Each structure stands twice: as structure tokens, then as C-alpha cells.
Amino acid sequence: MAETRKIRIQYYRSAIATPTKHKLVVKGLGFTRLNQIVEREDTAAVRGMVKTVPHLVRIVEK
């Protein structure tokens, strides 16, 4: 079984004054608080979600 690639994402800016769709994307990525780092599978869907809110999240190098 092949090892799945992972991507680490950090939630570094608040989504308070953003559109509802952006808030839902942040929640969909699994973030619950600021400066939280989560590890997700590196898929096209996750990359697309990160691309939707680049002003709120960033990719963290391992």
C-alpha cells in the first residue's frame, strides 16, 4: 500500500469579516481556532480549498 502524501496547513488570519463561503471552507478544512496547524491528505480537493482562502490559511513546511 502506497503512503499517502500529507500537507500541513495553518489558520493564521481570522475569518470574522469574510463571506460565509470562506468561513465554511475554513471549517471544512477542520480548523477551530487561530494559529492551529492541521495535517490533511494532499489531494486536489484540499489544494482547491486552500486556494479559495489564501488570505486566511498558509501551507507550512515540514
N, C-alpha and C positions, 0 to 999 in steps of 0.2 A: 504494500500500500504506500503510495507516494505521500510525502509530507506536504501539507498544505501551507502555503505562504501566509504570513501574518503581516499586518500593518498596525502600527501604533499611532493613535490619533489623540490629540489633546484639545480640550474645550477651553479656550483661553479668553474669549470675549462674550459678554452677556448677550442673550437673545431677547432682552426685555422689549426693546423698541423695534423689533424686526417683524416682518409679516408672519402670519400664522403658519404658513407653509414652511418657513425656515425653522420655527420652533418645533414643528413636527419632525423635521429632518434631524434636528439635534437630539430629540427624544428617541427617534428611531435608531440612531447610532448607539444609544444606550447611555447617554450622559445624564447625570442627575445633579451635578454641581460643577462650579467653575474650577479650572485647573486640573480637572480629572483627566487621567490618561486611560484609554481603553485599548484593548487589542482585538482586532477583528480580522476575519479572513480577507485576503487581498483579492477581492472579486471586482468585476466591472460595476456591480450594483453599489458596493461600498464606495468605490472610487467616484462614482457619479454623485453619491450623496455628499461626499467631501467637496466635490467640485461645485455643488449647489450653494454651499455656505463657506467659501474660503475665507471670508472675513470673520468667521466665528471659530473655526477649528483649524488646526495645523497638523501636518504629519511629523511625527517625532522620530528621529533616527535612533536605532537601537544601540 
